[in-house]
Amino acid sequence: MSGFSADWLRLREPLDAAARDPGLAHRFAAALPERPRLLDIGAGTGSALRWLAPRLGRPAQRWTLADGDDALLAAAPRAVAGWAARQSWLHLEAETLRTDLAAGFEALDLPGRDGVVASAVLDLVSEAWAGRFAAALAAAGRPPVLAMLSVDGRVAFDPPDADDAFVLERVAVHTGRDKGFGPALGARAPHVVAAALERAGYAVTLAASDWRLDPAADGDDGTAAALRALVAGYAAAATETDPGAADRIAAWAAWRGSTPAVLQVGHRDLLAVADRTPVMPSPARTC
Ligand SMILES: C[S@@+](CC[C@H](N)C(=O)[O-])C[C@H]1O[C@@H](n2cnc3c(N)ncnc32)[C@H](O)[C@@H]1O
């Protein structure tokens, strides 16, 4: 159990699909061989595969879905097979790998991968872990990396409420708590991971991949349910951070739960490819 339920991953999948940056996915695809062997770290039930596989332009793909959560790993094969059965053009081989990403990278077989994918995972890791992962990728020959949907700290409700900032400051503290990897990067993830990969010899591009939840415009029950789940999740995280403010946070959640609103949640997608920039010789030193 990782704290991420299959129900929540199902609710967020359409939001993620609408938010991911297709341009970075296209450039990731261009860096892959004809029959790519792909690794998705923290794969959950395979949401990233379902979005990305059709955008790779490769009829033969082999995926390894790595995760530490038994329940999600048990649900993944059916979720992927049910989807793949409707993609007649795709010859997909997919396997699951149970592994604790915090414990090291040996089990991931990074040298045997043509590309590495992550989605909504790198904001959980620590700065030290990001540095070790970047070094392991460099040692494995710098396969291209597409790390989607790391939070960047921007959260805005429309219409705003005077207590949004009060609650969201406490949520941000919670986001930085240890999620098993050391102090979590949270909103620092896009830039810290980018810097770690650049130090490891990658060229990195970031792109916005924000969620926009507008239940009235969508007319979709799923968006309304996701918005309710986010408000409840924010209230729970803020209360855990500051139990003394429980009543004020509960009042905020009750108001938010009963008032139509649009919610924007900032994320970044990150593409890293081996940096082929020629190194310029340093100017001759005269002293
Ligand atoms: C927010 S979910 C994202 C899941 C999936 N990538 C998606 O986009 O739907 C984070 C995932 O990271 C996994 N995870 C968290 N810590 C982990 C660890 N130490 N080892 C392996 N997986 C982990 C969780 O089990 C969960 O599936």
Ligand as a Chemical Component Dictionary entry (heavy atoms), coordinates in Angstrom:
data_LIG
# 
_chem_comp.id                   LIG 
_chem_comp.type                 NON-POLYMER 
_chem_comp.pdbx_formal_charge   0 
_chem_comp.three_letter_code    LIG 
# 
loop_
_chem_comp_atom.comp_id 
_chem_comp_atom.atom_id 
_chem_comp_atom.alt_atom_id 
_chem_comp_atom.type_symbol 
_chem_comp_atom.charge 
_chem_comp_atom.model_Cartn_x 
_chem_comp_atom.model_Cartn_y 
_chem_comp_atom.model_Cartn_z 
_chem_comp_atom.pdbx_ordinal 
LIG C1  C1  C 0  0.791  9.599 -7.741  1  
LIG S1  S1  S 1  1.027  7.904 -8.041  2  
LIG C2  C2  C 0  1.298  7.926 -9.807  3  
LIG C3  C3  C 0  1.013  6.618 -10.473 4  
LIG C4  C4  C 0  1.141  6.612 -11.988 5  
LIG N1  N1  N 0  2.461  6.979 -12.429 6  
LIG C5  C5  C 0  0.113  7.503 -12.649 7  
LIG O1  O1  O 0  0.477  8.489 -13.292 8  
LIG O2  O2  O -1 -1.079 7.180 -12.520 9  
LIG C6  C6  C 0  2.654  7.551 -7.393  10 
LIG C7  C7  C 0  3.108  6.136 -7.621  11 
LIG O3  O3  O 0  4.428  5.968 -7.084  12 
LIG C8  C8  C 0  4.494  4.718 -6.441  13 
LIG N2  N2  N 0  5.550  4.745 -5.417  14 
LIG C9  C9  C 0  5.662  5.618 -4.397  15 
LIG N3  N3  N 0  6.752  5.325 -3.652  16 
LIG C10 C10 C 0  7.328  4.229 -4.230  17 
LIG C11 C11 C 0  8.484  3.444 -3.933  18 
LIG N4  N4  N 0  9.274  3.717 -2.884  19 
LIG N5  N5  N 0  8.783  2.404 -4.733  20 
LIG C12 C12 C 0  7.996  2.102 -5.805  21 
LIG N6  N6  N 0  6.901  2.819 -6.133  22 
LIG C13 C13 C 0  6.556  3.865 -5.352  23 
LIG C14 C14 C 0  3.114  4.548 -5.839  24 
LIG O4  O4  O 0  2.821  3.201 -5.506  25 
LIG C15 C15 C 0  2.223  5.105 -6.945  26 
LIG O5  O5  O 0  1.864  4.135 -7.866  27 
# 
loop_
_chem_comp_bond.comp_id 
_chem_comp_bond.atom_id_1 
_chem_comp_bond.atom_id_2 
_chem_comp_bond.value_order 
_chem_comp_bond.pdbx_ordinal 
LIG C1  S1  SING 1  
LIG S1  C2  SING 2  
LIG S1  C6  SING 3  
LIG C2  C3  SING 4  
LIG C3  C4  SING 5  
LIG C4  N1  SING 6  
LIG C4  C5  SING 7  
LIG C5  O1  DOUB 8  
LIG C5  O2  SING 9  
LIG C6  C7  SING 10 
LIG C7  O3  SING 11 
LIG C7  C15 SING 12 
LIG O3  C8  SING 13 
LIG C8  N2  SING 14 
LIG C8  C14 SING 15 
LIG N2  C9  SING 16 
LIG N2  C13 SING 17 
LIG C9  N3  DOUB 18 
LIG N3  C10 SING 19 
LIG C10 C11 SING 20 
LIG C10 C13 DOUB 21 
LIG C11 N4  SING 22 
LIG C11 N5  DOUB 23 
LIG N5  C12 SING 24 
LIG C12 N6  DOUB 25 
LIG N6  C13 SING 26 
LIG C14 O4  SING 27 
LIG C14 C15 SING 28 
LIG C15 O5  SING 29 
# 
